[in-house]
Amino acid sequence: MTADGQLADIRLGHRPLLVCDVDDVVLQFVQPFERYLVDRDLELVPRSFRLTGNIVSQRDGTAVEDSAVRSLLDTFYDEQEHWQVPAERAHAMLDGFSAEADVVFLTAMSPRYFDRRRRLLDRLGFSQPLIATEAPKGPLVAQLHGARSLPLAFVDDMVGNLISVGTHVADCLLVHLQPRSAIHRLAPATPPTAERADGWLQADRLIRRHFAVSRPD
């Protein structure tokens, strides 16, 4: 199903909208992926904020070729239901938001993995609508929110996605939420247009404050 088809299935109410990335925001990614690599006699050695060039053989330290990295990631997403678990406090925080806002998950992956991700989220108790696409996130969030005057917040661990949404949607709270991991310490700094959150508790406070002050009279 295309992104447009997935968007067409989502019905928003007259209330604030929270759009969340999934990997390393709602579900853990880096830690399960590291365990998945070890299971294949490989290791993630963080020398830069990317997977290519940083996955090496445990036997001799040889870096895995870029095409093999893509294959490893594809297989991981094929098997995501066996590896990924909720991010810390994500379930409780998102349950709280769902009582007063529409929550939509926007995951950066091929739509061919939609069914697997949907099953995994449902099994873990995350019933919020899901969009799976490799398209830029800014135009999609703009299309989803439309011309509504209601508060909007976007949470992601990737600076490029935050910039994309900030470029396409005015008055959107951008929250930079990253896990504590060695490779994330090498990530680009939080852009000045976004707020950094060190965990879901801080993200919760930022989002609730934004919803409170941005709610139309």
N, C-alpha and C positions, 0 to 999 in steps of 0.2 A: 504494500500500500504506500502511495506517495505521501509526502508531507502534507500536501493540500487535502488529500483524502482523510488523513488523520485529524487535521484541523477541523474539517467539516463535521466530524463526529463529536466535537467538544462543544458543550453548551455552558456558557458562563452566566452566573446570576448577577444581580445588581449588588455586588459587594467587591471588596478589594481582590486583586489577583496576585498570587505568588507563583513565579515560574522558577523551577529548580533544575539544575543539572542533576545527573544521577551518579556517575562514577566519581568517587571520592567526595561526594556531597550527601547523597542519600544512601548509597552503597559503598562499602570499601572497595577500592580498586588496587592500589599499589601493593598493600600487604598480601592480598590473595594472589595477585599476579606474581609476586616474588615467590610464594610457596609453589605456585604452578611451575615456575621456571626451575626451581630446585628439584622438583619431581622429574624434570627432564635433563638433569645434570647441567643446568645452566644457572647463571647468577646475574642479577642486576647490579652493576657497579656504577653508582651515580657520579659522573664526571661533568654532566651538563643536564639541563632540564629537557631530556628527550629519551626515548627508548632506543632509537637507532644509534649504534655505536657504543651503547652502554650495556648490552646484553652479551655476556661472554661465557665460554665454556669453563666449567669448573675444573676440567682436567688440565688445560694448558693456557687458559686466559685469552684464547683467541676470540675476537669479536664476531658475533653472528652477522652475516650479511643482511643488508637492508631488506631484501626480498623475503628472507627467512623470518625477520622480525614481523613483517606483515602477516606471514603465515601463522606465526605463533600467536599473534593477537587475534586473528580470525578463529583459531582453534579455541583460544581462551573464551571468546564470546560464544562459541558453540557450546562450551561446557560451563558457562557462567553459573548455571543453577547448582553446580557442584562446588563452586569456589567462593562466590561472593556472599557477604553478610552485611547487615545494616551498619551504617556509620554510627558512631557513638551519639546517643541522644536524638538521632534523626527521627525515630518513630514517634517518640513522645512529643517533640516539638511540632512535627507536621500534623499530628492528630489534633493538637491544640489549635493550629492555624485553620484546619479544615472546618472547624466549628463556626468560623467567622469570615472566612475568605475562600475563594476558589484557588486550589493548588493544582498546578499542572507540571508534570515532569517533561523536560526537554533533554533527551539524551543524544549525544554526538556519536551515533553509530548507524550503520546501514539499516534500512528498514527490514532487511531480511532477517535481522535478529529481533524484530519487534515481538514476535510470539514468545520467544524464550525469555526475553526481559519482562514481558507482561506476566508470564507465569511465575517468574521468580519474585517480582514485586508483590503479586497477589499472595503468594505463599508466605511472604514475610510480613504481610499485613499492610502493605502500601497499596491502597485501592485507587489512588488518584489517577486521573487521565494521563496518558503517556504519548509523547511524540518521539519517534526515532528517525533521525535524519542526519546526513553529513553536510547539509546545506548550512550557510552562515546563520547564526542564531538571531542576529538583530532583525532582519526582515521578517522572520517567523514570529518573533515576539510582537513586533509592530502589527502584523496581520492578526494575530490572536487577540491582542488588546483593542485594536481598532480605534475608534474615536471616543471611547469611553472616558469619562472624567473622573473615574474612580482610581484610588491608589494602586500602584503597581510596584512590585519588587522582584528582582532577579538575583539568583544566587548561583555562583559558579566558582570553580577552582582555577579556571584558565583566564588569564588576563585578556587574551584575544577575544574571547566570547563576551567578557564584560564591556570591552571597548566597542564591539559590534552592536550590542544592545543599546549602549549609551548613545551611539551615533544615530540610531534609527528611532529611538523612543525618548521623548522628552519627559522630564519629571519622574523618571524611574529610579528607584533606589537600587544601586548596584552593590552587592555584597560579595566580597572576595573571601571565600571560605575554603581553607586548605587543611588537609590532614597534617599531622606532625610526622614527616618522613624525611629521610636524607635527601631524596631527589627533589622534594618540594622546597628545600632550603636553597636550591639553585634556581628556583623559578623567578621570573621577572617580578619586580616590585609591584605592589598594589597601585593602580593608576590613581591620580588625584581626584578623578571623578567618582571613585568607588570608596566604600568603607570596608576595612579589613575586620574580619571576625575570627577570633581564635577559638573556634568551636561553636556548636549550635546554641549554647546558652547565650553567648554574646550576639550571635546572629538573630536570635529570637528578640532580644531587646531592641536591636536596631530596626528590625522590621515592624515590630509593634509600635514603636515611636513614630516611624514614617507613616504607617496606616492611620494613626491617631491624628497627626497634624495635617495630613493630606486629604482627609475625608471631606467631601463637599458638604456645604451647609444645607 
